[in-house]
Structure formats: structure tokens, C-alpha cells
Amino acid sequence: MSRPDTDMLSVLSAELSQRLKELMDQALLRFIQPNFASQFARHAPELAKFRETIAHIDSKDDIEFLRSFRESVPTTDYEPYRPYIAKFFATDCNESDHDIWQTSKDLSNISAFSSHVASPPVSVTSPFRWQRLITILFRSLAGPKDVLRGRSKLQDVADLLGKQLDLWIPGKTDPYAISLVKSYRAFFILNALFALADRQVTTVRFLFASVFVNFLQDYPRPGKYGPSARTLEKHFTPNPLRAAELREIGPPGIQGWAICVWPDLKKFIGITGGPAAASVPKVTHVLGPSVVMQSPCYASSECYIAVPYFNGDPNTDFKVVPVDAVTEYLDVNSDEPSERVLSAWELVTGGHYEPVLTTRNGLWRYRLGDVITVKGFAPDDGLPVINYLHRRNGSLGLAYGSTCTESQLTDAIVSASKRWIGQIIDFTVVADDRDTPVTYGYLVEIGGEIGKDAKMATHQTFEDLMKNNEFRVAFWQGRARKATIRLVEKGTFKEYRRQKCEKANISMGQVKVPIVLSDLSFKEWLLQKVIVEL
């Protein structure tokens, strides 16, 4: 299906710029005026100047309130919020602490930092606000010890399901309780169990396309699942015809396998850019040509930021909307001080910016650490349409100072794999210091057989990275060398995700393989999984 021609504007008219300013001002006031009464706003040192300014103006004067915000509130990172987050998750957190960040009573907007509760990966689309409300209700029923601290074993989850499993989100294939499972493999198996039983699935939803590939690797095989199965039995009606159909189709492998399993499947929703880009060929193979792929949104643990822009490419083009947050921007190429924060109407098409978020949930000019580029502006309301590029500090600053971006590193290995290596499951980049000078070291997991001319991939990757001016100059000056490519054992990155879940005590939905890996312990572990160097 061909996509419509884009209708984006490259420049805002004076009228549209004014309309955009009014829209953003109204949204900003909705967020900061109520949250000015929160504990963070009343006590955080970062907002001291803002509090002092507000004390000398008429707080009901919206224009002055906004001016004071833009002139007095600095950008923030995670650290100022850390003690408040600790208090929120403390076992003795009580009702008197409801206003730590926000003072809103809106149940559809729970704390941004409670995002360790992950959404089930296989589902039919359902209202997001209803899902948040269910989260709150489930917590009140199950208690903070069971939910906030996690129940990691399959049998523990089965016990929890037996008590509270009757909570369902409309349109989902499985009970909401399953989304609280932190055990990596148990999470996949339970979701797969309910999804495979339902022949009428129309939409498959994963956070990242690469996680779908891991899901396929954990495809449930026939067998006994122990006492936990008894807890689940009441939610299944014996269906020998469906069981026989699934046995005949077999495990994932053939092109269009997903359509064979779910004949009504129309859409795959998941992030296909950034670190997930390498998994897209595998995903498209399993889905088949009739299934439309779409990115869910541009978002973070803090909030939703932008939605797919369907008059462009819905996989890469996102319209920034002031629903969960007002987004401001730092020009990453500017020589001006980093505190020069730009509003949406000040952006330039083609410019590269770091988003800065002021959220409904109580974050104040929070630096996201991403780099986006402005594709244009929506003609109806002037809101910017953006593309995600990479993390701002996501490149390896090697000894020679070359800084290929995450996007460049990803594009190089994806291109090489398509032509020479084979189907990539996952990859990451580490500093290869086995020789001098230090260079980019790709660690790659592939599915299937390795290409017979796979060693050519190193040369192609080198040619692609040479398109970066800094890298090219460093190479000709003898301060850089070719990137290296090493293949790791099958299942390596699935195990990486499992270990990250356990180490950080987070759910599977929050784990992604970084394009650039800086954790030395995981680097050493991954290097032990190398089976061949190209």
C-alpha cells in the first residue's frame, strides 16, 4: 500500500506560529500551575529561583507565570528527582505523599516512574487510559509487596493469577496480571499461551521489534508446565481443533508464519528504528507481506511525546503533541549556552535538537538525552513533525575523538548484514582495544546460517563509517582503524535481557540492547560468547 504524499510545511507562517504558541502556552499552564503546589516544586533547589520570582508577581497572571517559568526554570536530569522517587517506592509511602510530583487527581495519569509495569506484548489494541486505571486498581487489590516489588517465578505468578486474574483490559488476549511478571521467559510463555489460543488476534504489539524476535525464540513447545498450569486451566476451554492447527503450522520459521497462526492479523505495532532496526528483516519475514508495520509512538518512561504522522512515514515520522508533556528543545549544534531552551515555534526544519520535557506528572524541563531532527510542521496546527536519530551521548568517544552516531553505527551493520552476514537478531558496539588505535567493535547475533562471503561485511562497514567526516580524517591521520565484527552464540542477547531484568529488578518491557555498550561487566560477559570474528 503506497503512502500519501506528505503535506508537511517547511516553514511556519506568522499566523500558524501564533496559533502554535497559544496552544503550547495553554498546555504548559495546565501542567505547571497545579504542580507548583507539589512537594518537589515547593522544596527542590532547582526551582528556588522560580519560587522567588513567582513570589513577587501576581500568580493569577498567566503571561507573567509563563515568562517566569521560561526565564527561571533550568533544565534538569534524573538526580534532583532521585530522593522523591525513593520516597514514592518506599514501603512506608502513604497517602500523605500523593503530591510528591503532581497534585492532579486525574487517575489516567499515574507517576511517570512507575513504568516498570509493562504492557503485554501480544494484544489487540485497547485504550491506554483504561490500562492505566486497571494498573491502579490491581495495585490496590494485590498490595504493593506483590506488585511493586514483583513476583518473578511462574508459580508465584500463577498464585497471584488465581487470586486476581479476573481483571481484563478490553481487547487484550490475556489478563492484565500477566503484564506484571518480571521473569523474562515466564512473561513470554504466558503471553504466548493466551495469544496462541486466540485465533482472532488482529494486532500484535511489542515495544521493540527486536523483542518480538526474542518472543519467537521462546515459542512454547508442547509439554507439561507444572502446578501453575492448574491455575490457568479455568481461563481456557479445550480446543482440540486449534491445538491440531498449531501443531501443523509448527514453530516460527516459514515466511508469513504469523498469518498462518492468526489469519485475521492486520497490523504489527512496535518500534522499528534505533537498536530495533537490525531485527526488522526477521520480523517482516515472519509477519508476511500483508501485515502493516507501524511504530506505536515516540515515548519514554517519563511520558508519551509524539504520535505517528500518517501523512508521512508512520514508522519514522512523529507529530509532537502536548498531551502528557510540553516539549521544548536544546539545539545540539548550537554554540550558545546549553540553557538556551527553544519552544516549538522557534524550531527550524532540518535542525537537530534534544527534547526537554515538562510533564503532567511533575517533571520540570527534564532533559531526555535523545537527538531528533525536525522533518517539518503539521499544516493544521503547526506542531513539529520529527524523526528520532540517536542518543545524544550514545557514541563511543574513542581515543582519536571520532564520534560516529548511533544512527551511523546501526545503518552500517544493517547494510552489511543484508548483503553479507545474514539475518541479524541483535547487536551492540563496544570499544575494541585489542590493538591500537581503539576502534568500534560490533558484537552481532544472527539467526540462521552465516553468509559464505561474510568476511566482506567488515570492508562494507568500513566504507559506510568513512562517510563520517571525523572518522575519515582520523583514519587518514592514522588515529583510527577499521571496525571489527564478531559473531556471538545464538540466544546471547536474550540472555542479556534476562540478566538485565534480574540485575535492575525491572520488567522485560524496560530492557533494550544498547547500540553502544558502556557497561564493562556486560562487555566482558558478551566477549565470552564470541564464536567467530569476520
C-alpha positions as CSV (number, residue, x, y, z in Angstrom):
1,M,0.0,0.0,0.0
2,S,1.5,3.3,-1.1
3,R,1.8,6.1,1.5
4,P,0.2,9.5,0.8
5,D,2.4,12.4,-0.2
6,T,3.5,14.4,2.8
7,D,1.7,17.7,3.5
8,M,4.2,19.0,6.0
9,L,5.3,22.6,6.0
10,S,8.9,23.5,6.0
11,V,8.3,26.9,7.5
12,L,5.6,28.2,9.8
13,S,3.5,31.2,8.7
14,A,3.2,34.1,11.2
15,E,-0.4,33.1,11.8
16,L,0.3,29.4,12.3
17,S,3.3,30.3,14.6
18,Q,1.0,32.4,16.8
19,R,-1.6,29.6,17.0
20,L,1.1,27.1,17.9
21,K,2.4,29.4,20.6
22,E,-1.1,29.8,22.1
23,L,-1.6,26.0,22.1
24,M,1.7,25.3,23.8
25,D,1.1,28.1,26.4
26,Q,-2.3,26.7,27.4
27,A,-0.8,23.2,27.7
28,L,2.1,24.4,29.8
29,L,-0.2,26.3,32.2
30,R,-2.3,23.1,32.6
31,F,0.7,21.3,33.8
32,I,2.8,23.7,35.8
33,Q,0.1,25.7,37.7
34,P,-1.3,22.6,39.6
35,N,2.1,21.0,40.0
36,F,3.6,24.2,41.5
37,A,1.9,23.1,44.8
38,S,3.7,19.7,44.7
39,Q,6.4,18.7,47.2
40,F,9.1,18.8,44.5
41,A,8.1,22.3,43.3
42,R,8.0,23.6,46.9
43,H,11.3,22.3,48.0
44,A,13.7,21.4,45.1
45,P,16.7,23.7,45.0
46,E,16.5,23.7,41.2
47,L,13.2,25.6,41.4
48,A,14.3,28.1,44.0
49,K,14.7,31.0,41.6
50,F,11.3,30.2,40.1
51,R,9.7,30.2,43.5
52,E,11.3,33.6,44.3
53,T,10.2,35.1,41.1
54,I,6.6,33.9,41.5
55,A,6.5,35.3,45.0
56,H,6.9,38.8,43.5
57,I,4.2,38.6,40.8
58,D,0.5,38.1,40.6
59,S,0.3,34.3,40.4
60,K,-3.0,34.6,38.5
61,D,-1.3,36.5,35.7
62,D,-0.8,33.7,33.2
63,I,1.6,35.7,31.0
64,E,3.9,36.5,33.9
65,F,3.7,33.0,35.2
66,L,4.8,31.6,31.8
67,R,7.5,34.2,31.4
68,S,8.9,33.4,34.9
69,F,8.9,29.7,34.0
70,R,10.9,30.2,30.8
71,E,13.4,32.6,32.4
72,S,13.8,30.9,35.8
73,V,13.5,27.2,35.5
74,P,16.7,25.4,34.5
75,T,16.9,22.1,32.6
76,T,17.0,19.1,34.9
77,D,18.2,15.5,34.8
78,Y,17.4,12.4,36.9
79,E,19.3,13.4,40.0
80,P,17.0,16.1,41.5
81,Y,14.1,13.6,41.5
82,R,16.0,10.7,43.0
83,P,15.1,11.3,46.7
84,Y,11.5,11.8,45.7
85,I,11.4,8.7,43.7
86,A,12.9,6.7,46.6
87,K,10.2,8.1,48.8
88,F,7.5,7.1,46.4
89,F,8.6,3.5,46.2
90,A,9.4,3.2,50.0
91,T,7.4,0.6,51.8
92,D,6.0,3.2,54.2
93,C,4.9,5.5,51.4
94,N,1.4,6.7,52.4
95,E,-1.5,8.8,51.2
96,S,0.0,12.0,52.5
97,D,2.7,11.6,49.9
98,H,0.3,11.7,47.0
99,D,1.6,15.2,45.9
100,I,5.3,14.3,45.6
101,W,5.4,15.4,42.0
102,Q,1.9,16.2,41.0
103,T,-1.3,17.4,42.6
104,S,-3.7,16.3,39.9
105,K,-6.4,13.9,40.9
106,D,-6.7,12.5,37.4
107,L,-6.4,8.7,37.7
108,S,-5.5,8.5,34.0
109,N,-2.0,9.9,34.8
110,I,0.0,7.9,37.3
111,S,3.6,8.6,38.1
112,A,6.0,8.5,35.2
113,F,8.4,6.5,37.2
114,S,6.0,3.5,37.8
115,S,6.7,2.4,34.2
116,H,8.2,-0.9,35.3
117,V,4.7,-2.3,34.9
118,A,4.9,-3.5,31.3
119,S,2.2,-3.9,28.8
120,P,1.6,-7.4,27.4
121,P,3.4,-7.8,24.0
122,V,0.7,-9.6,22.1
123,S,-2.6,-7.9,22.0
124,V,-5.5,-6.3,20.3
125,T,-5.3,-2.5,20.6
126,S,-7.0,-1.2,23.7
127,P,-7.5,2.3,25.3
128,F,-4.3,3.4,27.1
129,R,-6.1,5.3,29.8
130,W,-8.2,2.2,30.7
131,Q,-4.9,0.3,31.0
132,R,-3.6,2.9,33.5
133,L,-6.7,2.7,35.6
134,I,-6.5,-1.1,35.7
135,T,-2.9,-0.7,37.0
136,I,-4.1,1.4,39.9
137,L,-7.0,-0.9,40.7
138,F,-4.8,-4.0,40.5
139,R,-2.2,-2.4,42.9
140,S,-4.9,-1.7,45.4
141,L,-6.1,-5.3,45.3
142,A,-2.8,-7.1,45.2
143,G,-0.9,-4.9,47.5
144,P,2.5,-3.1,47.0
145,K,4.6,-6.0,48.1
146,D,3.3,-8.3,45.4
147,V,3.1,-5.9,42.6
148,L,5.6,-3.0,43.1
149,R,8.4,-5.4,44.2
150,G,7.5,-8.0,41.6
151,R,6.6,-11.7,41.6
152,S,9.3,-13.3,39.5
153,K,8.6,-17.0,39.4
154,L,6.0,-18.6,37.2
155,Q,4.3,-20.4,40.1
156,D,4.2,-17.2,42.2
157,V,2.5,-15.5,39.3
158,A,0.1,-18.4,39.0
159,D,-0.8,-18.0,42.6
160,L,-1.4,-14.2,42.0
161,L,-3.4,-15.0,38.9
162,G,-5.5,-17.4,40.9
163,K,-6.5,-14.6,43.2
164,Q,-6.8,-11.6,40.9
165,L,-6.7,-13.0,37.3
166,D,-10.3,-11.8,36.6
167,L,-9.0,-8.3,35.7
168,W,-9.0,-8.0,32.0
169,I,-8.4,-5.0,29.7
170,P,-11.0,-4.9,26.9
171,G,-9.4,-6.1,23.6
172,K,-6.4,-7.8,25.2
173,T,-5.8,-11.5,24.7
174,D,-4.6,-12.1,28.2
175,P,-5.4,-11.0,31.8
176,Y,-3.7,-7.8,33.0
177,A,-2.0,-9.6,35.8
178,I,0.4,-11.3,33.4
179,S,1.9,-7.9,32.4
180,L,3.3,-7.7,35.9
181,V,5.5,-10.7,35.5
182,K,9.2,-9.8,35.7
183,S,10.6,-13.3,34.9
184,Y,11.7,-12.8,31.3
185,R,10.9,-16.3,30.0
186,A,7.7,-16.7,32.1
187,F,6.5,-13.4,30.7
188,F,6.9,-14.6,27.1
189,I,5.4,-18.0,27.7
190,L,2.3,-16.8,29.5
191,N,1.6,-14.1,26.8
192,A,2.2,-16.6,24.1
193,L,-0.1,-19.2,25.7
194,F,-3.1,-16.8,25.7
195,A,-2.2,-15.3,22.3
196,L,-1.8,-18.7,20.5
197,A,-5.2,-19.9,22.0
198,D,-6.9,-16.9,20.4
199,R,-7.2,-17.4,16.6
200,Q,-8.8,-13.9,16.1
201,V,-5.9,-11.7,17.0
202,T,-5.8,-8.7,14.7
203,T,-2.9,-6.6,16.1
204,V,0.4,-7.7,17.5
205,R,2.0,-5.1,19.8
206,F,5.6,-5.1,21.1
207,L,7.6,-2.3,22.5
208,F,10.5,-3.1,20.2
209,A,10.6,-5.3,17.1
210,S,13.7,-7.0,18.4
211,V,11.7,-8.2,21.5
212,F,9.3,-9.9,19.1
213,V,12.3,-11.8,17.7
214,N,13.1,-13.0,21.2
215,F,9.5,-13.9,21.7
216,L,9.7,-16.2,18.7
217,Q,12.7,-17.8,20.1
218,D,10.7,-18.7,23.3
219,Y,7.8,-20.1,21.3
220,P,6.1,-22.5,23.7
221,R,6.6,-26.2,22.9
222,P,4.2,-29.0,23.8
223,G,4.8,-30.3,27.3
224,K,3.9,-30.0,31.0
225,Y,4.3,-26.7,32.8
226,G,3.9,-28.0,36.3
227,P,1.4,-27.0,39.0
228,S,1.0,-23.5,37.6
229,A,-1.0,-24.9,34.7
230,R,-3.8,-25.8,37.1
231,T,-4.3,-22.2,38.0
232,L,-4.5,-21.2,34.3
233,E,-6.9,-24.0,33.3
234,K,-10.1,-22.1,34.2
235,H,-9.2,-19.5,31.6
236,F,-9.1,-21.9,28.7
237,T,-11.7,-24.0,27.0
238,P,-10.4,-27.3,25.5
239,N,-10.0,-26.7,21.8
240,P,-8.5,-29.8,20.0
241,L,-9.0,-28.2,16.6
242,R,-6.9,-25.2,17.5
243,A,-4.3,-27.4,19.1
244,A,-4.1,-29.5,15.9
245,E,-3.9,-26.4,13.7
246,L,-0.9,-25.1,15.7
247,R,0.9,-28.4,15.6
248,E,0.5,-28.5,11.8
249,I,1.8,-24.9,11.4
250,G,4.8,-25.6,13.6
251,P,7.2,-23.2,15.3
252,P,8.2,-19.8,13.7
253,G,10.3,-20.2,10.6
254,I,8.3,-20.0,7.4
255,Q,7.5,-16.7,5.7
256,G,4.2,-15.4,6.8
257,W,4.1,-17.7,9.9
258,A,2.1,-15.1,11.9
259,I,-0.7,-15.0,9.3
260,C,-1.0,-18.8,9.4
261,V,-1.3,-18.6,13.2
262,W,-3.6,-15.6,13.2
263,P,-5.5,-15.4,9.9
264,D,-7.1,-12.0,10.9
265,L,-3.8,-10.3,11.7
266,K,-3.6,-6.9,10.0
267,K,-1.1,-4.8,11.9
268,F,2.2,-5.1,13.8
269,I,2.9,-2.2,16.2
270,G,6.4,-1.8,17.5
271,I,9.5,0.4,17.4
272,T,11.5,-0.5,14.3
273,G,14.1,2.2,14.5
274,G,17.2,2.7,16.6
275,P,18.5,-0.6,18.1
276,A,15.5,-2.5,16.8
277,A,16.3,-1.7,13.1
278,A,18.5,-4.7,12.8
279,S,15.6,-7.1,13.6
280,V,13.2,-5.7,11.0
281,P,14.1,-8.2,8.2
282,K,13.4,-11.1,10.5
283,V,10.1,-9.6,11.7
284,T,8.9,-8.8,8.2
285,H,9.7,-12.4,7.2
286,V,7.7,-13.9,10.0
287,L,4.7,-11.5,9.5
288,G,4.5,-11.8,5.8
289,P,3.8,-9.0,3.2
290,S,0.1,-8.4,4.1
291,V,0.8,-7.2,7.7
292,V,1.3,-3.4,8.1
293,M,4.1,-2.4,10.4
294,Q,3.6,0.8,12.4
295,S,5.6,2.4,15.2
296,P,3.4,2.9,18.4
297,C,4.7,6.4,19.2
298,Y,7.8,8.3,20.2
299,A,7.8,8.0,24.0
300,S,10.0,7.4,27.1
301,S,9.5,6.1,30.6
302,E,8.6,9.6,31.5
303,C,5.7,10.2,29.2
304,Y,4.2,10.0,25.7
305,I,5.8,12.6,23.4
306,A,4.7,12.2,19.9
307,V,2.3,10.1,17.8
308,P,2.8,8.6,14.3
309,Y,2.2,11.1,11.5
310,F,0.2,9.2,8.9
311,N,0.7,11.8,6.2
312,G,4.3,10.8,6.2
313,D,6.0,7.6,7.1
314,P,4.2,6.3,10.3
315,N,7.3,4.2,11.2
316,T,9.7,7.2,11.4
317,D,7.6,10.4,11.3
318,F,6.1,11.6,14.7
319,K,4.0,14.6,15.5
320,V,4.9,16.1,18.9
321,V,1.6,16.5,20.8
322,P,1.2,18.3,24.2
323,V,-0.9,15.7,25.9
324,D,1.4,14.2,28.5
325,A,4.1,16.8,28.3
326,V,5.1,20.1,26.7
327,T,8.3,19.6,24.8
328,E,10.9,22.2,24.4
329,Y,14.3,21.8,22.7
330,L,18.0,22.3,23.0
331,D,19.9,22.9,19.8
332,V,22.6,20.2,19.8
333,N,24.7,22.1,17.2
334,S,24.5,25.5,18.8
335,D,27.4,27.4,20.2
336,E,25.1,29.1,22.7
337,P,24.9,28.0,26.4
338,S,23.1,24.8,26.9
339,E,20.4,26.6,28.9
340,R,19.1,28.3,25.8
341,V,15.8,26.4,25.6
342,L,13.8,26.7,22.4
343,S,10.0,26.5,22.0
344,A,8.3,24.6,19.3
345,W,7.6,27.7,17.1
346,E,11.4,28.5,17.2
347,L,12.5,25.3,15.5
348,V,14.0,25.1,12.0
349,T,13.3,22.3,9.6
350,G,16.3,20.0,9.4
351,G,17.7,21.1,12.7
352,H,18.9,18.6,15.3
353,Y,17.6,19.0,18.9
354,E,17.4,17.4,22.3
355,P,13.9,17.2,23.7
356,V,13.2,18.8,27.1
357,L,10.1,17.7,28.9
358,T,7.7,19.4,31.3
359,T,5.2,16.7,32.1
360,R,1.7,16.4,33.5
361,N,3.3,14.1,36.1
362,G,5.6,16.7,37.6
363,L,8.9,16.8,35.7
364,W,10.3,20.2,35.1
365,R,12.3,20.8,31.9
366,Y,13.7,17.3,32.1
367,R,16.4,16.5,29.5
368,L,15.6,13.4,27.6
369,G,19.1,12.8,26.2
370,D,17.8,11.9,22.7
371,V,18.6,13.7,19.4
372,I,15.8,14.3,17.0
373,T,15.6,16.1,13.7
374,V,12.6,18.3,12.6
375,K,11.1,16.9,9.4
376,G,8.6,19.8,9.1
377,F,5.4,21.1,10.7
378,A,1.8,19.9,10.5
379,P,-0.3,22.2,8.4
380,D,-3.4,22.1,10.6
381,D,-1.9,23.2,14.0
382,G,1.8,23.9,13.3
383,L,3.0,21.1,15.7
384,P,6.5,19.9,14.7
385,V,6.9,16.5,13.0
386,I,10.2,14.8,14.0
387,N,12.4,11.8,13.3
388,Y,14.3,10.1,16.1
389,L,18.1,10.0,15.4
390,H,20.1,8.6,18.3
391,R,21.0,9.2,21.9
392,R,22.9,12.4,22.5
393,N,25.8,10.7,24.4
394,G,25.4,7.4,22.7
395,S,28.5,7.3,20.6
396,L,31.9,5.9,21.6
397,G,34.3,8.7,22.1
398,L,37.3,6.7,21.1
399,A,41.0,7.7,21.6
400,Y,41.1,9.6,18.4
401,G,38.0,11.6,19.2
402,S,35.8,10.2,16.4
403,T,32.1,10.2,17.2
404,C,30.1,8.2,14.7
405,T,26.5,8.5,15.9
406,E,24.3,5.6,16.9
407,S,22.4,6.0,13.6
408,Q,25.6,5.7,11.6
409,L,26.7,2.7,13.5
410,T,23.4,1.0,13.1
411,D,23.0,1.8,9.4
412,A,26.5,0.4,8.7
413,I,25.9,-3.0,10.3
414,V,22.3,-3.4,9.0
415,S,23.5,-2.7,5.4
416,A,26.4,-5.1,5.7
417,S,24.3,-7.8,7.2
418,K,21.7,-7.7,4.5
419,R,24.4,-8.2,1.8
420,W,27.0,-10.4,3.5
421,I,26.4,-11.7,7.0
422,G,22.8,-13.0,7.3
423,Q,19.7,-12.1,9.4
424,I,20.6,-10.1,12.5
425,I,18.8,-10.9,15.7
426,D,20.6,-8.2,17.8
427,F,23.9,-6.4,18.1
428,T,25.8,-3.9,20.2
429,V,29.0,-2.0,19.8
430,V,31.9,-1.9,22.3
431,A,35.3,-0.3,22.3
432,D,37.7,-2.8,20.7
433,D,41.0,-2.1,22.4
434,R,42.8,-5.3,21.4
435,D,45.0,-3.2,19.1
436,T,45.8,0.4,18.7
437,P,44.1,2.7,18.0
438,V,40.9,1.7,19.7
439,T,38.0,1.1,17.3
440,Y,34.4,0.2,17.1
441,G,33.8,-3.5,17.9
442,Y,30.5,-4.9,16.7
443,L,29.1,-7.9,18.6
444,V,26.4,-9.5,16.4
445,E,23.9,-12.4,16.8
446,I,22.4,-13.8,13.7
447,G,19.6,-16.2,13.0
448,G,20.1,-19.0,10.5
449,E,23.3,-19.7,8.6
450,I,26.2,-17.2,8.2
451,G,26.7,-15.9,4.6
452,K,29.5,-17.6,2.7
453,D,31.2,-14.2,2.0
454,A,30.5,-12.8,5.4
455,K,34.1,-11.5,5.8
456,M,33.2,-8.9,3.2
457,A,31.0,-7.3,5.8
458,T,34.0,-5.7,7.6
459,H,35.0,-3.8,4.4
460,Q,31.5,-2.6,3.7
461,T,31.0,-1.4,7.3
462,F,34.3,0.5,7.0
463,E,33.2,2.2,3.8
464,D,29.9,3.2,5.4
465,L,31.6,4.6,8.5
466,M,34.1,6.5,6.3
467,K,31.1,8.7,5.3
468,N,31.5,10.3,8.7
469,N,34.0,13.2,8.3
470,E,35.6,12.9,11.7
471,F,36.2,9.2,11.3
472,R,37.6,9.6,7.8
473,V,40.0,12.3,8.8
474,A,41.1,10.3,11.9
475,F,41.7,7.2,9.7
476,W,43.9,9.0,7.1
477,Q,45.9,10.5,10.0
478,G,46.5,7.1,11.5
479,R,44.3,7.7,14.5
480,A,41.6,5.2,13.5
481,R,41.3,1.8,12.1
482,K,38.6,-0.4,10.6
483,A,35.7,-1.5,12.8
484,T,35.7,-5.2,13.8
485,I,32.8,-7.6,13.6
486,R,32.5,-10.6,15.9
487,L,29.5,-13.1,16.0
488,V,28.2,-14.4,19.3
489,E,26.3,-17.5,20.2
490,K,22.6,-17.8,19.5
491,G,20.5,-16.7,22.4
492,T,23.2,-14.4,23.7
493,F,21.1,-11.2,23.7
494,K,18.0,-13.0,25.0
495,E,20.1,-14.0,28.0
496,Y,21.5,-10.4,28.2
497,R,17.9,-9.1,28.6
498,R,17.1,-11.7,31.2
499,Q,20.2,-10.8,33.3
500,K,19.3,-7.0,32.9
501,C,15.8,-7.7,34.2
502,E,17.2,-9.5,37.3
503,K,20.1,-7.2,38.0
504,A,18.0,-4.0,37.8
505,N,14.8,-5.5,39.2
506,I,12.8,-4.2,36.2
507,S,10.3,-5.7,33.8
508,M,11.1,-7.0,30.4
509,G,9.4,-4.1,28.8
510,Q,12.1,-1.7,30.0
511,V,15.1,-3.6,28.7
512,K,16.6,-2.9,25.3
513,V,20.0,-3.8,24.0
514,P,22.0,-0.5,23.7
515,I,23.6,0.3,20.4
516,V,26.7,1.4,22.3
517,L,27.5,-0.7,25.4
518,S,29.5,1.0,28.2
519,D,28.9,-1.5,31.0
520,L,32.3,-3.2,31.4
521,S,30.9,-6.2,33.2
522,F,28.4,-7.0,30.4
523,K,31.1,-6.3,27.8
524,E,33.3,-8.9,29.3
525,W,30.4,-11.3,29.5
526,L,29.5,-10.8,25.9
527,L,33.1,-11.2,24.7
528,Q,33.0,-14.7,26.3
529,K,30.1,-15.5,23.9
530,V,32.1,-14.8,20.7
531,I,32.2,-17.7,18.3
532,V,33.9,-16.2,15.3
533,E,35.4,-13.0,14.0
534,L,34.8,-11.8,10.4
